[in-house]
Amino acid sequence: MRFALLAILVLALPGCAELRAPPPATRVPATLGAGSADPLRDAVAQAALAYADGGRSMANNPARMARAAAQVEMMTAEFMRDLRWAPLPAGVVFELRGARVEGRAALGIRANAEPDAVVRALTATHLALLAGDRAAAERALDPALFEPGGAGSLAFLERPGPLPQGRIATALARDEVERLARARVWGLTGALDPQAGWVDPEPGRGLGIGVR
């Protein structure tokens, strides 16, 4: 039994290293996730708050809408390409992809637009609107990414309409990310890191190791 457990722990080491590595902050614009050591986790919580009422509170607030839409685009892409988030249930990405489709339809974002480019454009729009520079915000809404682009797309940000899938997806993402954070184990990390503590989701039914 000891040898089997040791083998499992050794095989888990590479994955645990990925999951505990610092987040790729260069892909997370500071304005989309700030205030914690993991900006993506922060962005997830902020997006869930923004979409909590299905988007109603973002009507006539294009700066907030641009930021929230950018967060959905970003977290959908990051959860699919960052191995730190591999333990998330597949349903999280499935629901977020639905929210991305919903948001793109509401805001006139082209279906084939590259997510990182959309994130940059929406972030620039958000910052321009916060600065009171409507012309810069319109320029950031490039017709190559947005239909029709410019002033027309800014009007969509002002009147996005209901976004129920955004509420469902961001709430699920927040709950699952926080569940992993509370457990403080990613795979078998708790067994490998004496500072992490150990959480057995089913005490007495795990690997034969007592809860401590």
JOMO-V346253 format. One record per residue. N is the residue number from 1. PHI is phi in whole degrees, 0 to 359 (* if undefined). OMEGA is omega in whole degrees, -180 to 180 (999 if undefined). Layout:
N|PHI|OMEGA ; N|PHI|OMEGA
//
This chain:
1|*|180 ; 2|298|-179 ; 3|294|179 ; 4|296|179 ; 5|297|180 ; 6|299|179 ; 7|297|179 ; 8|297|-179 ; 9|295|179 ; 10|295|179 ; 11|295|-178 ; 12|282|-174 ; 13|304|-179 ; 14|301|-180 ; 15|296|-180 ; 16|296|179 ; 17|298|178 ; 18|297|-173 ; 19|288|-179 ; 20|262|179 ; 21|291|177 ; 22|300|-180 ; 23|293|178 ; 24|286|-171 ; 25|299|-178 ; 26|296|179 ; 27|269|-178 ; 28|245|179 ; 29|305|-175 ; 30|304|-177 ; 31|289|-179 ; 32|266|-179 ; 33|200|-179 ; 34|222|177 ; 35|110|177 ; 36|215|179 ; 37|291|-180 ; 38|241|-175 ; 39|297|179 ; 40|291|177 ; 41|300|178 ; 42|296|180 ; 43|297|179 ; 44|299|-180 ; 45|297|-180 ; 46|294|180 ; 47|295|179 ; 48|299|178 ; 49|292|-178 ; 50|295|-177 ; 51|267|-172 ; 52|303|-180 ; 53|255|179 ; 54|73|176 ; 55|95|-176 ; 56|298|-177 ; 57|289|-180 ; 58|267|175 ; 59|297|-178 ; 60|63|175 ; 61|226|-173 ; 62|297|178 ; 63|296|180 ; 64|293|179 ; 65|296|179 ; 66|299|-180 ; 67|293|-179 ; 68|295|178 ; 69|295|178 ; 70|297|179 ; 71|295|177 ; 72|296|178 ; 73|301|-176 ; 74|293|-176 ; 75|292|177 ; 76|299|180 ; 77|293|-177 ; 78|293|-180 ; 79|296|-180 ; 80|275|-174 ; 81|243|-178 ; 82|260|-175 ; 83|295|176 ; 84|300|-175 ; 85|259|179 ; 86|303|179 ; 87|290|179 ; 88|296|175 ; 89|302|-179 ; 90|301|-179 ; 91|297|180 ; 92|296|179 ; 93|295|179 ; 94|302|-179 ; 95|292|179 ; 96|294|177 ; 97|296|175 ; 98|296|178 ; 99|294|178 ; 100|295|177 ; 101|299|179 ; 102|300|-179 ; 103|294|179 ; 104|294|178 ; 105|294|-178 ; 106|290|-174 ; 107|256|179 ; 108|71|176 ; 109|275|-176 ; 110|299|-174 ; 111|299|-177 ; 112|264|-179 ; 113|295|-179 ; 114|288|-173 ; 115|306|-178 ; 116|297|178 ; 117|293|178 ; 118|295|179 ; 119|300|-180 ; 120|298|-178 ; 121|294|-180 ; 122|292|177 ; 123|295|178 ; 124|297|177 ; 125|297|179 ; 126|304|-177 ; 127|293|179 ; 128|296|180 ; 129|293|177 ; 130|298|180 ; 131|277|-180 ; 132|78|-177 ; 133|256|-177 ; 134|295|180 ; 135|297|178 ; 136|294|178 ; 137|297|179 ; 138|295|179 ; 139|294|-179 ; 140|291|-179 ; 141|273|-175 ; 142|298|178 ; 143|301|176 ; 144|293|-179 ; 145|249|-174 ; 146|239|177 ; 147|245|9 ; 148|269|-175 ; 149|90|175 ; 150|58|-176 ; 151|298|180 ; 152|296|179 ; 153|288|176 ; 154|296|177 ; 155|295|176 ; 156|296|179 ; 157|294|179 ; 158|283|-178 ; 159|227|-175 ; 160|287|-176 ; 161|80|-178 ; 162|293|-179 ; 163|229|-176 ; 164|295|180 ; 165|291|175 ; 166|299|178 ; 167|295|-178 ; 168|298|-174 ; 169|291|-177 ; 170|289|177 ; 171|295|178 ; 172|297|180 ; 173|299|178 ; 174|300|-177 ; 175|296|-178 ; 176|286|177 ; 177|296|179 ; 178|290|176 ; 179|298|178 ; 180|295|-179 ; 181|294|180 ; 182|294|-179 ; 183|294|-179 ; 184|58|172 ; 185|228|175 ; 186|239|-172 ; 187|68|-178 ; 188|251|-176 ; 189|301|-179 ; 190|300|179 ; 191|284|-175 ; 192|268|-176 ; 193|247|-177 ; 194|296|179 ; 195|275|-174 ; 196|274|-174 ; 197|79|-178 ; 198|229|178 ; 199|236|176 ; 200|259|-177 ; 201|297|179 ; 202|228|-177 ; 203|308|178 ; 204|87|-178 ; 205|236|-176 ; 206|274|-175 ; 207|267|-179 ; 208|85|-180 ; 209|256|-180 ; 210|289|176 ; 211|283|177 ; 212|223|999
//
